[in-house]
Amino acid sequence: MEQVPDRFGRQFRTRRMGMALAAFACLLLQGCVMAGLESVKQEAKLSSSFVRPDDPQEDIGAREHPLVLAKYGGEYRDTEAEKVLALIVGRLISVSEDPARIFKVTILNTPKINAFALPGGYVYVTRGLLALANDSSEIAAVIAHEMSHVSANHAILRQERTTSAELGEKIVTDVLGDSVAARVALAANQLQLANFSREQELQADAIGIRMIGRAGFDPFAAARFLETMQAYQSLRSGRSETDEFAFLSSHPTTPQRIEMARRHARFFGAPGIGETGRDRYLDGINGMLYGDSADEGFVRGRVFAHSGLGIRFEVPQGTRLDNQPKAIMITGPGDAATRFDAVVLPPFTTLPAYLRSGWINGLKWASVKSTTVPGGFESASADAETEGWRFRVTVIRIGSQAYRFITAAPSTTPDVAAISAAIASTFRKMTDAEKSEIAPLRVRTIRFAPGDNLGSIVSRMKGTDEQLRMFLIMNSLKAGETPAPGARLKIIDDL
């Protein structure tokens, strides 16, 4: 088995669970792509109305824009949400220090929490971030912050520090060929945005808050949204998906930074001044997709289900199930972790032959065995081992697809095979009834009516095992706080 690269090793020593999650990197030699990736195909069609011929930064933004779309699931189209953003951007441009610059704001189709800017006026917010914000002034604060990076040429400086991806390009091309999946993976490799410095972030804070204040928005919205992000970070701190924290890592939400945002806001007056635009904003995001899309499959409690592929499996109590861009990750029990993904089998290849085809380092050839799983599907499993780690790999064939469960655990774990089997044995095809019952989660707005209580509202929250905490964060409420009668609230529902 190859050694885990040093940069991973340093990270893993500080967090043992991270060791199990990343051990797959040294086990697999072949790229892993979910079958549903074909649906990720995106054509980047840039409107000429956003191109400013005399802008030397435009070429940079135009070149990177297709990579952004490929990495973040494409553009999310929602007429009402786009109208809200257009009104916000128009007001910000009118008070901008660079009013001649044209900005293109794109909603990215991902539940991850992120916002960033590229040279040439390309500004991006994810629908995950939109779901957390509570009013137009908070989104105005985010967009103004990113616009400030562009106007101050921070995006140019960051672009100069991005990592060359020539080696990544060669690896992806060699492994995956010229498929759609290869182009998506290649885009992800090429788009490696360096973080802004702390000084640049604070400068963008100051400029952005001045912008929203001049535009008539609540200038305290920036500090308010930073507090929301801090609470969200605390909620998600036990999760393993590093992409979830792209915004949080590059936009640190320290208490000192929040206080500095408040001091900048006080230049305009006391709290309570300025427009929040809450009702208009909530109208705009009502019904917006939340969490995973149908193309990615859905996590519901301990079940992963993909209605398009028609498959599902369940994980045991005490484990955590995360739908990540490249694979489904199951953490636990203990220090074990399991990765689920899918590949296309070469024609006429048996599953034992596939397991022995060279993509598993440290494979124990004698351990390769054929079997079947519930539903009569052909299956095979094998063991692998390296210094300090044991692996169990189970592959299940449906047509030309090989669905893979790859379990990693420290060598001290007594029975890796049993851990893997507890998950892989639940894999099966979905019934027609199950396919019809599962639906995407969406942001819904409701009113806190007379007679309602917090418990009854919170019980309607779907897609999270932290219903109360997530409800409070999404609605900018403190622990123990009860909404005022008639207040508009956000919940997550699949109705």
FENKAJO-V680142 format. One record per residue. N is the residue number from 0. RES is the residue in one letter. PHI is phi in whole degrees, 0 to 359 (none if undefined). OMEGA is omega in degrees with one decimal (NA if undefined). Layout:
n->N res->RES phi->PHI omega->OMEGA
n->N res->RES phi->PHI omega->OMEGA
//
This chain:
n->0 res->M phi->none omega->179.1
n->1 res->E phi->291 omega->177.7
n->2 res->Q phi->286 omega->173.3
n->3 res->V phi->293 omega->179.8
n->4 res->P phi->305 omega->-176.2
n->5 res->D phi->304 omega->-176.0
n->6 res->R phi->295 omega->173.1
n->7 res->F phi->285 omega->-177.1
n->8 res->G phi->302 omega->-180.0
n->9 res->R phi->297 omega->179.7
n->10 res->Q phi->292 omega->-173.4
n->11 res->F phi->290 omega->-179.6
n->12 res->R phi->294 omega->-180.0
n->13 res->T phi->273 omega->-177.6
n->14 res->R phi->208 omega->-169.6
n->15 res->R phi->298 omega->179.2
n->16 res->M phi->298 omega->177.3
n->17 res->G phi->299 omega->178.2
n->18 res->M phi->298 omega->-178.8
n->19 res->A phi->294 omega->-178.0
n->20 res->L phi->295 omega->-174.2
n->21 res->A phi->266 omega->177.7
n->22 res->A phi->299 omega->178.4
n->23 res->F phi->299 omega->-176.8
n->24 res->A phi->299 omega->-179.7
n->25 res->C phi->267 omega->176.6
n->26 res->L phi->275 omega->-171.2
n->27 res->L phi->262 omega->173.3
n->28 res->L phi->257 omega->-175.8
n->29 res->Q phi->256 omega->178.0
n->30 res->G phi->298 omega->-177.5
n->31 res->C phi->242 omega->-176.5
n->32 res->V phi->223 omega->175.6
n->33 res->M phi->296 omega->-178.6
n->34 res->A phi->302 omega->-178.0
n->35 res->G phi->289 omega->-178.4
n->36 res->L phi->297 omega->179.3
n->37 res->E phi->303 omega->-178.4
n->38 res->S phi->284 omega->-177.6
n->39 res->V phi->278 omega->-176.2
n->40 res->K phi->307 omega->-179.6
n->41 res->Q phi->229 omega->173.7
n->42 res->E phi->255 omega->-178.0
n->43 res->A phi->277 omega->179.9
n->44 res->K phi->251 omega->-175.8
n->45 res->L phi->273 omega->179.3
n->46 res->S phi->286 omega->-179.5
n->47 res->S phi->295 omega->-179.0
n->48 res->S phi->291 omega->-179.8
n->49 res->F phi->263 omega->-177.0
n->50 res->V phi->268 omega->177.1
n->51 res->R phi->255 omega->-170.9
n->52 res->P phi->304 omega->-175.7
n->53 res->D phi->268 omega->-178.0
n->54 res->D phi->266 omega->-178.7
n->55 res->P phi->293 omega->179.7
n->56 res->Q phi->276 omega->-172.8
n->57 res->E phi->300 omega->-178.3
n->58 res->D phi->299 omega->179.8
n->59 res->I phi->295 omega->-179.9
n->60 res->G phi->298 omega->-179.9
n->61 res->A phi->296 omega->178.9
n->62 res->R phi->291 omega->-176.2
n->63 res->E phi->277 omega->-174.9
n->64 res->H phi->305 omega->178.1
n->65 res->P phi->298 omega->178.3
n->66 res->L phi->292 omega->176.8
n->67 res->V phi->299 omega->-179.3
n->68 res->L phi->300 omega->-178.9
n->69 res->A phi->292 omega->-177.9
n->70 res->K phi->288 omega->-172.6
n->71 res->Y phi->249 omega->170.8
n->72 res->G phi->80 omega->178.3
n->73 res->G phi->87 omega->-179.0
n->74 res->E phi->270 omega->176.6
n->75 res->Y phi->268 omega->-177.9
n->76 res->R phi->257 omega->177.7
n->77 res->D phi->210 omega->-171.4
n->78 res->T phi->304 omega->-176.3
n->79 res->E phi->292 omega->178.1
n->80 res->A phi->296 omega->179.4
n->81 res->E phi->295 omega->177.3
n->82 res->K phi->297 omega->179.3
n->83 res->V phi->299 omega->-179.5
n->84 res->L phi->296 omega->179.9
n->85 res->A phi->298 omega->178.6
n->86 res->L phi->295 omega->179.7
n->87 res->I phi->295 omega->-177.8
n->88 res->V phi->297 omega->178.6
n->89 res->G phi->301 omega->179.5
n->90 res->R phi->292 omega->-179.7
n->91 res->L phi->290 omega->179.4
n->92 res->I phi->298 omega->-177.5
n->93 res->S phi->296 omega->179.9
n->94 res->V phi->245 omega->-177.4
n->95 res->S phi->292 omega->174.6
n->96 res->E phi->284 omega->178.7
n->97 res->D phi->226 omega->-172.1
n->98 res->P phi->294 omega->179.9
n->99 res->A phi->281 omega->-178.4
n->100 res->R phi->284 omega->177.7
n->101 res->I phi->261 omega->-179.9
n->102 res->F phi->249 omega->173.2
n->103 res->K phi->247 omega->179.6
n->104 res->V phi->257 omega->-177.4
n->105 res->T phi->242 omega->171.7
n->106 res->I phi->272 omega->-179.8
n->107 res->L phi->270 omega->-173.5
n->108 res->N phi->275 omega->178.5
n->109 res->T phi->214 omega->175.8
n->110 res->P phi->281 omega->178.7
n->111 res->K phi->297 omega->-176.8
n->112 res->I phi->262 omega->-177.4
n->113 res->N phi->200 omega->171.1
n->114 res->A phi->205 omega->-179.3
n->115 res->F phi->199 omega->-177.2
n->116 res->A phi->224 omega->174.3
n->117 res->L phi->241 omega->175.9
n->118 res->P phi->304 omega->178.5
n->119 res->G phi->93 omega->177.0
n->120 res->G phi->89 omega->177.7
n->121 res->Y phi->270 omega->-178.6
n->122 res->V phi->242 omega->-175.4
n->123 res->Y phi->232 omega->169.1
n->124 res->V phi->228 omega->178.6
n->125 res->T phi->271 omega->176.8
n->126 res->R phi->293 omega->174.3
n->127 res->G phi->297 omega->177.8
n->128 res->L phi->291 omega->178.8
n->129 res->L phi->301 omega->-178.7
n->130 res->A phi->293 omega->-178.9
n->131 res->L phi->278 omega->-178.1
n->132 res->A phi->291 omega->-175.1
n->133 res->N phi->249 omega->179.8
n->134 res->D phi->197 omega->-177.4
n->135 res->S phi->296 omega->-177.8
n->136 res->S phi->294 omega->178.7
n->137 res->E phi->293 omega->176.9
n->138 res->I phi->292 omega->175.7
n->139 res->A phi->301 omega->179.2
n->140 res->A phi->296 omega->179.2
n->141 res->V phi->295 omega->-176.8
n->142 res->I phi->293 omega->178.5
n->143 res->A phi->299 omega->177.1
n->144 res->H phi->301 omega->-178.7
n->145 res->E phi->290 omega->175.4
n->146 res->M phi->300 omega->179.7
n->147 res->S phi->296 omega->176.3
n->148 res->H phi->300 omega->-179.5
n->149 res->V phi->294 omega->-176.5
n->150 res->S phi->296 omega->179.8
n->151 res->A phi->272 omega->179.6
n->152 res->N phi->64 omega->174.9
n->153 res->H phi->297 omega->-178.0
n->154 res->A phi->297 omega->176.7
n->155 res->I phi->295 omega->-179.4
n->156 res->L phi->297 omega->178.8
n->157 res->R phi->293 omega->-178.9
n->158 res->Q phi->301 omega->179.7
n->159 res->E phi->290 omega->-179.0
n->160 res->R phi->262 omega->-178.6
n->161 res->T phi->295 omega->-174.2
n->162 res->T phi->280 omega->174.7
n->163 res->S phi->295 omega->-175.7
n->164 res->A phi->241 omega->-177.7
n->165 res->E phi->298 omega->179.6
n->166 res->L phi->294 omega->177.8
n->167 res->G phi->299 omega->179.1
n->168 res->E phi->298 omega->-178.7
n->169 res->K phi->296 omega->-179.2
n->170 res->I phi->297 omega->-179.0
n->171 res->V phi->298 omega->-178.9
n->172 res->T phi->296 omega->-179.0
n->173 res->D phi->296 omega->-174.0
n->174 res->V phi->275 omega->-170.3
n->175 res->L phi->255 omega->-179.6
n->176 res->G phi->73 omega->-174.3
n->177 res->D phi->252 omega->-179.0
n->178 res->S phi->284 omega->174.1
n->179 res->V phi->301 omega->179.4
n->180 res->A phi->301 omega->179.4
n->181 res->A phi->295 omega->-178.4
n->182 res->R phi->293 omega->177.2
n->183 res->V phi->294 omega->179.6
n->184 res->A phi->296 omega->178.6
n->185 res->L phi->297 omega->178.8
n->186 res->A phi->298 omega->179.7
n->187 res->A phi->297 omega->178.9
n->188 res->N phi->291 omega->-175.4
n->189 res->Q phi->287 omega->-176.0
n->190 res->L phi->271 omega->178.7
n->191 res->Q phi->236 omega->-175.1
n->192 res->L phi->279 omega->174.7
n->193 res->A phi->289 omega->178.7
n->194 res->N phi->286 omega->171.3
n->195 res->F phi->289 omega->176.6
n->196 res->S phi->287 omega->178.5
n->197 res->R phi->298 omega->179.4
n->198 res->E phi->296 omega->178.4
n->199 res->Q phi->294 omega->178.9
n->200 res->E phi->296 omega->-179.4
n->201 res->L phi->292 omega->176.6
n->202 res->Q phi->296 omega->178.6
n->203 res->A phi->294 omega->174.8
n->204 res->D phi->302 omega->-175.7
n->205 res->A phi->297 omega->180.0
n->206 res->I phi->295 omega->-178.0
n->207 res->G phi->297 omega->-179.9
n->208 res->I phi->292 omega->175.2
n->209 res->R phi->298 omega->-179.4
n->210 res->M phi->296 omega->-176.4
n->211 res->I phi->291 omega->176.5
n->212 res->G phi->295 omega->178.9
n->213 res->R phi->295 omega->-178.9
n->214 res->A phi->281 omega->177.6
n->215 res->G phi->92 omega->176.7
n->216 res->F phi->278 omega->176.0
n->217 res->D phi->296 omega->-177.0
n->218 res->P phi->290 omega->178.3
n->219 res->F phi->278 omega->-179.2
n->220 res->A phi->296 omega->-179.0
n->221 res->A phi->298 omega->179.1
n->222 res->A phi->296 omega->-179.8
n->223 res->R phi->298 omega->-178.8
n->224 res->F phi->288 omega->174.3
n->225 res->L phi->299 omega->176.4
n->226 res->E phi->295 omega->176.7
n->227 res->T phi->300 omega->-179.7
n->228 res->M phi->294 omega->177.9
n->229 res->Q phi->295 omega->177.7
n->230 res->A phi->294 omega->178.9
n->231 res->Y phi->294 omega->177.9
n->232 res->Q phi->299 omega->177.8
n->233 res->S phi->297 omega->178.8
n->234 res->L phi->297 omega->-173.0
n->235 res->R phi->267 omega->-172.2
n->236 res->S phi->297 omega->178.3
n->237 res->G phi->274 omega->-178.6
n->238 res->R phi->281 omega->-176.8
n->239 res->S phi->255 omega->-172.9
n->240 res->E phi->281 omega->-175.4
n->241 res->T phi->293 omega->-179.8
n->242 res->D phi->298 omega->-179.2
n->243 res->E phi->300 omega->-173.0
n->244 res->F phi->255 omega->180.0
n->245 res->A phi->303 omega->179.1
n->246 res->F phi->290 omega->-174.0
n->247 res->L phi->291 omega->-179.1
n->248 res->S phi->285 omega->-177.8
n->249 res->S phi->268 omega->177.6
n->250 res->H phi->232 omega->-172.6
n->251 res->P phi->303 omega->-176.3
n->252 res->T phi->252 omega->179.6
n->253 res->T phi->286 omega->176.4
n->254 res->P phi->303 omega->179.5
n->255 res->Q phi->295 omega->-179.7
n->256 res->R phi->292 omega->177.3
n->257 res->I phi->297 omega->179.5
n->258 res->E phi->295 omega->177.6
n->259 res->M phi->295 omega->177.4
n->260 res->A phi->296 omega->177.6
n->261 res->R phi->294 omega->-179.5
n->262 res->R phi->296 omega->176.8
n->263 res->H phi->296 omega->-178.5
n->264 res->A phi->292 omega->-177.8
n->265 res->R phi->294 omega->175.4
n->266 res->F phi->301 omega->-178.0
n->267 res->F phi->268 omega->179.8
n->268 res->G phi->139 omega->-178.8
n->269 res->A phi->279 omega->175.6
n->270 res->P phi->305 omega->-178.9
n->271 res->G phi->108 omega->177.9
n->272 res->I phi->273 omega->175.5
n->273 res->G phi->82 omega->-176.1
n->274 res->E phi->266 omega->175.5
n->275 res->T phi->265 omega->-178.8
n->276 res->G phi->65 omega->-174.4
n->277 res->R phi->294 omega->-176.5
n->278 res->D phi->298 omega->179.9
n->279 res->R phi->297 omega->-179.6
n->280 res->Y phi->293 omega->-179.4
n->281 res->L phi->296 omega->173.8
n->282 res->D phi->299 omega->-175.5
n->283 res->G phi->290 omega->-177.4
n->284 res->I phi->259 omega->178.1
n->285 res->N phi->299 omega->-178.6
n->286 res->G phi->91 omega->-180.0
n->287 res->M phi->294 omega->177.9
n->288 res->L phi->301 omega->179.3
n->289 res->Y phi->232 omega->177.0
n->290 res->G phi->75 omega->-174.7
n->291 res->D phi->288 omega->173.9
n->292 res->S phi->268 omega->-179.4
n->293 res->A phi->300 omega->179.9
n->294 res->D phi->293 omega->-178.1
n->295 res->E phi->267 omega->-172.2
n->296 res->G phi->84 omega->-174.2
n->297 res->F phi->236 omega->169.4
n->298 res->V phi->259 omega->176.8
n->299 res->R phi->232 omega->-177.1
n->300 res->G phi->66 omega->-179.4
n->301 res->R phi->259 omega->-177.3
n->302 res->V phi->244 omega->167.0
n->303 res->F phi->252 omega->-179.0
n->304 res->A phi->224 omega->178.1
n->305 res->H phi->233 omega->-174.2
n->306 res->S phi->292 omega->179.2
n->307 res->G phi->293 omega->176.6
n->308 res->L phi->278 omega->178.4
n->309 res->G phi->74 omega->-178.0
n->310 res->I phi->232 omega->176.0
n->311 res->R phi->205 omega->170.1
n->312 res->F phi->206 omega->-175.4
n->313 res->E phi->231 omega->179.0
n->314 res->V phi->249 omega->-177.1
n->315 res->P phi->291 omega->172.7
n->316 res->Q phi->302 omega->177.4
n->317 res->G phi->88 omega->176.4
n->318 res->T phi->248 omega->-178.9
n->319 res->R phi->241 omega->-175.6
n->320 res->L phi->247 omega->-177.5
n->321 res->D phi->234 omega->177.7
n->322 res->N phi->269 omega->-177.3
n->323 res->Q phi->259 omega->-174.4
n->324 res->P phi->302 omega->-174.3
n->325 res->K phi->261 omega->-176.0
n->326 res->A phi->188 omega->170.9
n->327 res->I phi->264 omega->-177.5
n->328 res->M phi->247 omega->177.3
n->329 res->I phi->243 omega->178.8
n->330 res->T phi->256 omega->-177.4
n->331 res->G phi->102 omega->-3.6
n->332 res->P phi->289 omega->180.0
n->333 res->G phi->59 omega->-178.0
n->334 res->D phi->266 omega->179.2
n->335 res->A phi->277 omega->175.0
n->336 res->A phi->210 omega->-179.3
n->337 res->T phi->230 omega->176.3
n->338 res->R phi->250 omega->175.5
n->339 res->F phi->241 omega->176.5
n->340 res->D phi->207 omega->-177.9
n->341 res->A phi->212 omega->175.0
n->342 res->V phi->224 omega->175.5
n->343 res->V phi->269 omega->179.8
n->344 res->L phi->283 omega->171.8
n->345 res->P phi->297 omega->-179.5
n->346 res->P phi->303 omega->174.2
n->347 res->F phi->65 omega->178.7
n->348 res->T phi->269 omega->175.5
n->349 res->T phi->281 omega->-179.9
n->350 res->L phi->295 omega->175.4
n->351 res->P phi->300 omega->178.5
n->352 res->A phi->295 omega->178.8
n->353 res->Y phi->295 omega->179.3
n->354 res->L phi->296 omega->-179.1
n->355 res->R phi->266 omega->-171.8
n->356 res->S phi->276 omega->171.9
n->357 res->G phi->107 omega->-178.1
n->358 res->W phi->272 omega->178.5
n->359 res->I phi->250 omega->174.0
n->360 res->N phi->280 omega->177.7
n->361 res->G phi->73 omega->-177.6
n->362 res->L phi->296 omega->170.7
n->363 res->K phi->268 omega->-171.9
n->364 res->W phi->302 omega->-177.5
n->365 res->A phi->291 omega->-177.4
n->366 res->S phi->276 omega->-177.1
n->367 res->V phi->291 omega->-177.9
n->368 res->K phi->222 omega->175.3
n->369 res->S phi->265 omega->178.4
n->370 res->T phi->201 omega->173.8
n->371 res->T phi->228 omega->176.3
n->372 res->V phi->244 omega->178.8
n->373 res->P phi->310 omega->-174.4
n->374 res->G phi->101 omega->176.5
n->375 res->G phi->79 omega->-178.6
n->376 res->F phi->280 omega->177.9
n->377 res->E phi->295 omega->-178.1
n->378 res->S phi->214 omega->174.2
n->379 res->A phi->209 omega->-179.3
n->380 res->S phi->221 omega->179.0
n->381 res->A phi->202 omega->177.4
n->382 res->D phi->248 omega->174.7
n->383 res->A phi->219 omega->-177.4
n->384 res->E phi->208 omega->172.6
n->385 res->T phi->217 omega->-177.8
n->386 res->E phi->300 omega->176.5
n->387 res->G phi->91 omega->-174.5
n->388 res->W phi->223 omega->171.6
n->389 res->R phi->237 omega->-178.9
n->390 res->F phi->227 omega->166.9
n->391 res->R phi->235 omega->-179.7
n->392 res->V phi->245 omega->176.5
n->393 res->T phi->238 omega->178.0
n->394 res->V phi->240 omega->-177.8
n->395 res->I phi->233 omega->-177.5
n->396 res->R phi->262 omega->165.9
n->397 res->I phi->228 omega->-175.4
n->398 res->G phi->65 omega->-179.7
n->399 res->S phi->268 omega->-177.8
n->400 res->Q phi->268 omega->169.6
n->401 res->A phi->246 omega->176.4
n->402 res->Y phi->271 omega->-170.1
n->403 res->R phi->241 omega->169.1
n->404 res->F phi->250 omega->-176.9
n->405 res->I phi->239 omega->-176.0
n->406 res->T phi->256 omega->178.3
n->407 res->A phi->237 omega->178.2
n->408 res->A phi->205 omega->176.1
n->409 res->P phi->301 omega->-177.1
n->410 res->S phi->300 omega->179.1
n->411 res->T phi->283 omega->178.8
n->412 res->T phi->290 omega->-170.9
n->413 res->P phi->293 omega->-173.2
n->414 res->D phi->216 omega->179.4
n->415 res->V phi->294 omega->-178.9
n->416 res->A phi->299 omega->-179.7
n->417 res->A phi->292 omega->177.4
n->418 res->I phi->299 omega->179.5
n->419 res->S phi->296 omega->-177.1
n->420 res->A phi->296 omega->180.0
n->421 res->A phi->298 omega->178.1
n->422 res->I phi->264 omega->-174.9
n->423 res->A phi->297 omega->-177.7
n->424 res->S phi->291 omega->179.5
n->425 res->T phi->270 omega->-179.1
n->426 res->F phi->295 omega->177.8
n->427 res->R phi->198 omega->175.2
n->428 res->K phi->283 omega->177.1
n->429 res->M phi->280 omega->173.5
n->430 res->T phi->280 omega->177.3
n->431 res->D phi->299 omega->179.5
n->432 res->A phi->295 omega->179.3
n->433 res->E phi->295 omega->179.0
n->434 res->K phi->296 omega->-177.4
n->435 res->S phi->286 omega->-176.5
n->436 res->E phi->279 omega->-175.6
n->437 res->I phi->276 omega->-176.6
n->438 res->A phi->216 omega->178.6
n->439 res->P phi->296 omega->172.8
n->440 res->L phi->279 omega->-179.9
n->441 res->R phi->221 omega->173.9
n->442 res->V phi->283 omega->177.7
n->443 res->R phi->237 omega->176.6
n->444 res->T phi->254 omega->-179.1
n->445 res->I phi->225 omega->175.1
n->446 res->R phi->250 omega->176.5
n->447 res->F phi->279 omega->-172.9
n->448 res->A phi->278 omega->174.0
n->449 res->P phi->304 omega->-178.0
n->450 res->G phi->95 omega->175.9
n->451 res->D phi->289 omega->171.0
n->452 res->N phi->229 omega->-174.2
n->453 res->L phi->300 omega->-178.6
n->454 res->G phi->298 omega->-177.9
n->455 res->S phi->292 omega->178.3
n->456 res->I phi->289 omega->-177.4
n->457 res->V phi->298 omega->-178.4
n->458 res->S phi->296 omega->179.3
n->459 res->R phi->275 omega->-179.7
n->460 res->M phi->290 omega->179.1
n->461 res->K phi->245 omega->170.3
n->462 res->G phi->77 omega->177.9
n->463 res->T phi->210 omega->175.0
n->464 res->D phi->264 omega->176.6
n->465 res->E phi->237 omega->-170.7
n->466 res->Q phi->302 omega->-175.9
n->467 res->L phi->295 omega->-177.4
n->468 res->R phi->298 omega->-179.0
n->469 res->M phi->292 omega->177.5
n->470 res->F phi->299 omega->-179.4
n->471 res->L phi->297 omega->-179.8
n->472 res->I phi->296 omega->-176.9
n->473 res->M phi->295 omega->-177.7
n->474 res->N phi->248 omega->176.7
n->475 res->S phi->53 omega->179.4
n->476 res->L phi->250 omega->176.6
n->477 res->K phi->271 omega->177.0
n->478 res->A phi->302 omega->-179.4
n->479 res->G phi->86 omega->-179.3
n->480 res->E phi->279 omega->178.0
n->481 res->T phi->252 omega->179.7
n->482 res->P phi->299 omega->177.1
n->483 res->A phi->287 omega->177.3
n->484 res->P phi->305 omega->-179.2
n->485 res->G phi->86 omega->-179.1
n->486 res->A phi->295 omega->175.1
n->487 res->R phi->275 omega->-176.2
n->488 res->L phi->229 omega->174.6
n->489 res->K phi->253 omega->170.3
n->490 res->I phi->228 omega->175.8
n->491 res->I phi->249 omega->-174.9
n->492 res->D phi->217 omega->177.6
n->493 res->D phi->246 omega->179.9
n->494 res->L phi->274 omega->NA
//
